[in-house]
Amino acid sequence: MTFWRLFTSDFKSLIRNYMALFWFLAFPIIFILLFGAIFSGNQEASYQIGLSYQAGDQLGEGIAQGFKHVKAFKVSTGDLDDELAALKKGDRAMVIEIPSGAAMSAMTGTKVKIPVYYDKGQEQTSMMLYSIVNEMFNEIERKMAGRPRLLEAKLNPYQTKPLQNIDYLLPGILAMALMQLGFFGSFQLLSLREQKVLKALGATPLPRIYVLGAEVLVRLLLSLVQLGLILIIGILAFEVQITGNLLSVLGVVILGALTFTSMGYMLTSFTKTVDAGQGLVQLVQFPMMFLSGIFFPISIMPKFLMPVVKAMPLTYLGDSLRQVMVGTSPEYPLLMDLGILAAWFLASTVLAVIFWRWE
């Protein structure tokens, strides 16, 4: 009888705790639906291919027409320098150059080497696309009955060093650490408010802004410690090469730390207790962690999630850190990344000042 009373008491306590019910029941369902949508494979991959050839070149026009019949390819034609610039920006998956006089060489039975430029930061995707291109060239040759192999794709990497998976993950892990530092660091001030410490400090000559300023400075110092530790481990343990300017990396880290610290204070300004604050922060944190592209490219996500992805500040922090740390192809221009982070910082600061309660 005593056991069942304890059981009933515990059960009633659980069902009255709505936040606990969310994490025990609703969150696993949301998690399954979220990753099911991302990895279900219902969305078709699409790749932008650049093609450069002289106007009127029959071989180039024939290859362009062939590519346009492949549903996964979107073909754009233009000057080689323009197409390579688009490849560098991440706007092309691959660029193919049809050399001048290639059609005439093919007609006379001379082998033609066709340069295929790709981004070594996207090596796995590039190798898959290269195999498709090679097969298309083979199909063209099969239609040239009795001719030897004339078209040969020649790979030309467009970056100086290949990127490992850890090169992509390291900036993402740093971005996640900065997010957690900002979000969970706000609980300290919330705890002081809940324990009436801030109210007691308000009765002293000490300006309250000093309390907040000290908290923010601590977060900034910790962000620098995070940066140092992650860089040391990445360089020594995994041989990650930091190709960018360290001052640029430092600037992005400080902006990221300020952005998520202000967001943390903004979120906790709407709660009264530490427990409620933790629940609200985790509700925001988890979707950001898995939808912002810090662990895998956002290009694999379904289109209906893209508005959510583009609204998340962690998307732009991860992208900017990858650009300035390891020089990967950007998802967005660096100035756009920094501008959106700054906008989030200013908006969060204003809302935190408006809604924060010291008592």
C-alpha positions as CSV (number, residue, x, y, z in Angstrom):
1,M,0.0,0.0,0.0
2,T,2.8,2.4,0.9
3,F,4.6,1.6,-2.4
4,W,1.5,2.5,-4.4
5,R,1.0,5.8,-2.5
6,L,4.6,6.7,-3.3
7,F,4.0,5.7,-7.0
8,T,0.8,7.8,-7.1
9,S,2.5,10.8,-5.6
10,D,5.4,10.6,-8.0
11,F,3.1,10.2,-11.0
12,K,1.0,13.2,-10.0
13,S,4.2,15.2,-9.5
14,L,5.4,14.2,-13.0
15,I,2.2,15.1,-14.8
16,R,2.0,18.5,-13.1
17,N,5.5,19.3,-14.4
18,Y,4.7,20.3,-18.0
19,M,8.3,21.1,-18.8
20,A,9.4,17.6,-17.8
21,L,6.6,16.1,-19.8
22,F,7.8,18.0,-22.8
23,W,11.3,16.7,-22.6
24,F,10.3,13.1,-21.8
25,L,7.5,12.8,-24.4
26,A,7.2,15.6,-26.9
27,F,10.8,16.2,-27.5
28,P,11.7,12.7,-28.7
29,I,8.8,12.9,-31.2
30,I,9.9,16.3,-32.5
31,F,13.4,14.9,-32.8
32,I,12.3,11.9,-34.8
33,L,10.1,14.1,-37.1
34,L,12.9,16.6,-37.5
35,F,15.6,14.1,-38.6
36,G,13.1,12.1,-40.5
37,A,12.3,15.2,-42.6
38,I,16.0,15.9,-43.2
39,F,17.2,12.4,-44.0
40,S,14.0,10.9,-45.5
41,G,15.5,11.3,-49.0
42,N,12.3,12.7,-50.5
43,Q,14.0,15.8,-51.8
44,E,15.9,15.7,-55.0
45,A,19.5,17.0,-55.0
46,S,20.2,19.8,-57.5
47,Y,23.7,21.0,-58.6
48,Q,24.6,24.2,-60.4
49,I,27.1,23.3,-63.2
50,G,29.1,26.0,-65.0
51,L,30.0,25.5,-68.7
52,S,32.4,27.7,-70.6
53,Y,32.8,27.5,-74.4
54,Q,33.1,29.8,-77.4
55,A,29.9,31.0,-79.0
56,G,28.9,28.7,-81.9
57,D,31.1,25.8,-80.7
58,Q,29.0,22.7,-81.7
59,L,30.6,20.4,-79.2
60,G,30.0,22.9,-76.4
61,E,26.4,23.4,-77.4
62,G,25.9,19.7,-77.7
63,I,27.3,19.1,-74.2
64,A,25.2,21.9,-72.8
65,Q,22.1,20.3,-74.2
66,G,23.1,16.9,-72.8
67,F,23.5,18.4,-69.3
68,K,20.1,20.1,-69.5
69,H,18.5,16.7,-69.9
70,V,19.9,15.6,-66.5
71,K,17.3,16.6,-63.8
72,A,19.9,17.0,-61.1
73,F,21.9,19.6,-63.1
74,K,21.2,23.2,-63.6
75,V,23.5,24.5,-66.3
76,S,24.8,28.1,-66.6
77,T,27.1,29.1,-69.4
78,G,29.5,32.1,-69.4
79,D,33.0,33.3,-69.4
80,L,35.5,31.0,-67.7
81,D,36.7,33.6,-65.2
82,D,33.1,34.4,-64.2
83,E,32.3,30.8,-63.8
84,L,35.4,30.1,-61.7
85,A,34.6,33.2,-59.5
86,A,31.1,31.6,-59.0
87,L,32.8,28.3,-58.1
88,K,35.0,30.1,-55.5
89,K,31.9,31.7,-53.9
90,G,30.2,28.4,-53.7
91,D,27.6,29.2,-56.4
92,R,28.8,26.3,-58.7
93,A,29.3,22.7,-57.9
94,M,31.6,22.2,-60.8
95,V,32.9,24.2,-63.9
96,I,33.6,22.6,-67.2
97,E,35.7,24.3,-69.9
98,I,35.4,23.3,-73.5
99,P,38.7,24.2,-75.2
100,S,38.8,26.3,-78.3
101,G,38.9,24.0,-81.4
102,A,37.7,20.9,-79.4
103,A,35.0,20.2,-81.9
104,M,37.5,20.1,-84.8
105,S,39.9,17.9,-82.9
106,A,37.1,15.4,-82.1
107,M,36.1,15.3,-85.8
108,T,39.6,14.5,-86.9
109,G,39.9,11.7,-84.2
110,T,42.2,13.6,-81.9
111,K,41.7,13.1,-78.2
112,V,40.4,16.2,-76.4
113,K,41.1,16.8,-72.7
114,I,38.3,18.8,-71.2
115,P,39.3,20.7,-67.9
116,V,36.8,20.1,-65.1
117,Y,37.3,22.5,-62.2
118,Y,36.0,21.6,-58.7
119,D,36.2,22.7,-55.1
120,K,38.4,20.5,-53.0
121,G,36.4,21.5,-50.0
122,Q,33.5,19.6,-51.5
123,E,35.6,16.6,-52.7
124,Q,33.0,13.8,-52.1
125,T,30.3,15.7,-54.0
126,S,32.8,16.6,-56.8
127,M,33.9,13.0,-57.3
128,M,30.3,11.9,-57.6
129,L,29.6,14.6,-60.2
130,Y,32.8,13.8,-62.0
131,S,31.7,10.2,-62.5
132,I,28.4,11.5,-64.0
133,V,30.3,13.9,-66.3
134,N,32.6,11.1,-67.4
135,E,29.6,8.8,-68.2
136,M,28.0,11.6,-70.2
137,F,31.2,12.0,-72.3
138,N,31.2,8.2,-72.8
139,E,27.6,8.4,-74.1
140,I,28.6,11.1,-76.6
141,E,31.4,8.9,-77.8
142,R,29.2,5.8,-78.2
143,K,27.1,7.8,-80.6
144,M,30.3,8.4,-82.7
145,A,30.3,4.9,-84.1
146,G,33.6,3.3,-84.7
147,R,35.6,6.2,-83.2
148,P,38.2,5.8,-80.4
149,R,37.6,7.6,-77.1
150,L,38.0,11.3,-77.8
151,L,36.7,13.1,-74.8
152,E,38.5,12.9,-71.5
153,A,37.6,14.9,-68.4
154,K,40.6,16.3,-66.7
155,L,40.1,17.2,-63.0
156,N,41.5,20.6,-61.9
157,P,41.1,21.3,-58.1
158,Y,40.3,24.9,-57.4
159,Q,41.7,25.0,-53.8
160,T,45.2,24.5,-52.6
161,K,44.5,21.8,-50.0
162,P,41.8,19.2,-49.5
163,L,39.5,19.6,-46.5
164,Q,38.9,16.8,-44.0
165,N,35.6,16.3,-42.2
166,I,37.2,17.7,-39.1
167,D,37.9,21.0,-41.0
168,Y,34.2,21.4,-41.5
169,L,33.3,20.3,-38.0
170,L,35.8,22.3,-35.9
171,P,34.3,25.8,-36.7
172,G,30.9,24.3,-36.1
173,I,31.9,23.0,-32.7
174,L,33.3,26.4,-31.8
175,A,30.0,28.0,-32.9
176,M,28.0,25.5,-30.8
177,A,30.3,26.2,-27.8
178,L,29.7,30.0,-28.1
179,M,26.0,29.5,-28.3
180,Q,25.9,27.4,-25.2
181,L,28.2,29.8,-23.4
182,G,25.8,32.7,-24.1
183,F,22.6,30.8,-23.5
184,F,23.5,28.9,-20.3
185,G,25.7,31.7,-18.9
186,S,22.6,33.8,-18.4
187,F,21.4,31.5,-15.7
188,Q,23.9,33.0,-13.3
189,L,22.1,36.3,-13.3
190,L,18.7,34.7,-13.3
191,S,19.7,32.7,-10.2
192,L,20.8,35.9,-8.5
193,R,17.5,37.4,-9.3
194,E,15.6,34.3,-8.1
195,Q,17.5,34.4,-4.8
196,K,16.8,38.1,-4.3
197,V,20.5,38.9,-4.4
198,L,19.9,41.5,-7.2
199,K,17.2,43.1,-5.0
200,A,19.6,43.4,-2.1
201,L,22.3,44.8,-4.4
202,G,19.8,47.4,-5.6
203,A,19.7,48.8,-2.0
204,T,23.4,49.5,-2.2
205,P,25.2,52.3,-4.0
206,L,26.6,49.7,-6.5
207,P,25.2,50.4,-10.0
208,R,23.4,47.4,-11.3
209,I,25.0,47.9,-14.7
210,Y,28.3,46.9,-13.1
211,V,26.8,43.5,-12.3
212,L,25.6,43.0,-15.8
213,G,28.9,44.3,-17.3
214,A,31.0,41.9,-15.2
215,E,28.8,39.0,-16.3
216,V,29.3,39.9,-20.0
217,L,33.0,40.4,-19.6
218,V,33.3,36.9,-18.0
219,R,31.5,35.4,-21.0
220,L,33.9,37.2,-23.4
221,L,36.9,35.9,-21.6
222,L,35.5,32.4,-21.5
223,S,34.9,32.6,-25.3
224,L,38.6,33.3,-25.8
225,V,39.5,30.3,-23.7
226,Q,37.1,28.2,-25.8
227,L,38.7,29.5,-29.0
228,G,42.2,28.7,-27.7
229,L,41.4,25.2,-26.5
230,I,39.5,24.2,-29.7
231,L,42.3,25.6,-31.9
232,I,45.0,23.8,-29.9
233,I,43.1,20.4,-30.0
234,G,42.2,20.8,-33.7
235,I,45.8,21.7,-34.8
236,L,47.7,19.3,-32.6
237,A,45.4,16.3,-32.5
238,F,43.8,16.5,-36.0
239,E,46.3,18.6,-38.0
240,V,43.7,21.2,-38.9
241,Q,45.3,24.1,-40.8
242,I,43.9,27.5,-39.9
243,T,44.2,29.4,-43.2
244,G,42.6,32.6,-42.1
245,N,43.8,35.7,-40.2
246,L,43.6,35.0,-36.5
247,L,42.4,38.6,-35.9
248,S,39.5,37.9,-38.2
249,V,38.8,34.7,-36.3
250,L,39.0,36.6,-33.0
251,G,36.6,39.3,-34.3
252,V,34.0,36.7,-35.4
253,V,34.3,34.9,-32.0
254,I,33.7,38.1,-30.0
255,L,30.7,39.0,-32.2
256,G,29.3,35.5,-31.8
257,A,29.8,35.5,-28.0
258,L,28.1,38.9,-27.7
259,T,25.2,37.9,-29.9
260,F,24.4,34.7,-28.0
261,T,25.0,36.3,-24.6
262,S,22.5,39.0,-25.4
263,M,20.1,36.3,-26.7
264,G,20.5,34.4,-23.5
265,Y,19.6,37.4,-21.4
266,M,16.7,38.2,-23.7
267,L,15.2,34.7,-23.3
268,T,15.6,34.5,-19.6
269,S,14.0,37.9,-19.2
270,F,10.7,36.2,-20.0
271,T,11.1,33.7,-17.1
272,K,10.9,33.9,-13.3
273,T,12.9,30.8,-12.3
274,V,16.1,29.0,-13.4
275,D,14.2,25.9,-14.2
276,A,11.8,27.8,-16.5
277,G,14.8,29.6,-18.0
278,Q,16.5,26.3,-18.8
279,G,13.4,24.9,-20.4
280,L,13.0,28.0,-22.7
281,V,16.7,28.1,-23.6
282,Q,16.8,24.4,-24.5
283,L,13.7,24.8,-26.6
284,V,15.6,27.3,-28.7
285,Q,19.0,25.7,-28.5
286,F,18.2,22.2,-29.9
287,P,16.6,23.2,-33.2
288,M,19.6,25.6,-33.8
289,M,22.1,22.9,-33.0
290,F,20.7,20.5,-35.7
291,L,19.3,22.9,-38.3
292,S,22.0,25.5,-38.6
293,G,24.5,23.5,-40.6
294,I,27.2,23.3,-38.0
295,F,27.4,19.5,-38.2
296,F,26.4,18.9,-41.8
297,P,25.7,21.1,-44.9
298,I,22.3,22.9,-45.0
299,S,22.1,21.9,-48.7
300,I,20.8,18.5,-47.7
301,M,17.8,19.9,-45.8
302,P,14.4,20.0,-47.4
303,K,13.3,23.3,-48.9
304,F,10.4,23.8,-46.5
305,L,12.9,24.1,-43.6
306,M,15.1,26.7,-45.3
307,P,13.2,29.8,-43.9
308,V,13.8,28.4,-40.4
309,V,17.5,27.8,-41.2
310,K,18.0,31.3,-42.6
311,A,16.4,32.8,-39.5
312,M,18.8,31.2,-37.1
313,P,21.9,33.3,-36.0
314,L,23.9,30.1,-35.5
315,T,23.7,29.4,-39.2
316,Y,25.6,32.6,-39.9
317,L,28.1,32.2,-37.0
318,G,29.0,28.7,-38.3
319,D,29.3,29.9,-41.9
320,S,31.5,32.9,-41.0
321,L,33.8,30.8,-38.7
322,R,34.3,28.3,-41.5
323,Q,35.2,31.0,-43.9
324,V,37.7,32.8,-41.7
325,M,39.2,29.7,-40.1
326,V,39.6,27.1,-42.9
327,G,38.5,28.9,-46.0
328,T,35.6,26.7,-47.0
329,S,33.2,27.7,-49.8
330,P,30.6,30.1,-48.2
331,E,26.9,29.5,-47.9
332,Y,26.5,33.3,-47.6
333,P,28.8,36.3,-48.2
334,L,30.9,37.0,-45.1
335,L,29.6,40.6,-44.7
336,M,26.0,39.2,-44.8
337,D,26.9,36.7,-42.0
338,L,28.4,39.5,-39.8
339,G,25.5,41.9,-40.6
340,I,22.9,39.4,-39.5
341,L,24.8,38.5,-36.3
342,A,25.1,42.2,-35.5
343,A,21.4,42.6,-36.1
344,W,20.5,39.7,-33.7
345,F,22.9,41.2,-31.1
346,L,21.3,44.7,-31.3
347,A,17.7,43.3,-31.3
348,S,18.3,40.9,-28.4
349,T,20.0,43.6,-26.4
350,V,17.1,46.0,-26.8
351,L,14.5,43.4,-25.9
352,A,16.6,42.2,-22.9
353,V,16.8,45.8,-21.6
354,I,13.0,46.4,-22.1
355,F,11.8,43.1,-20.5
356,W,14.5,42.4,-17.9
357,R,13.3,42.4,-14.3
358,W,15.9,43.0,-11.5
359,E,13.5,41.7,-8.8
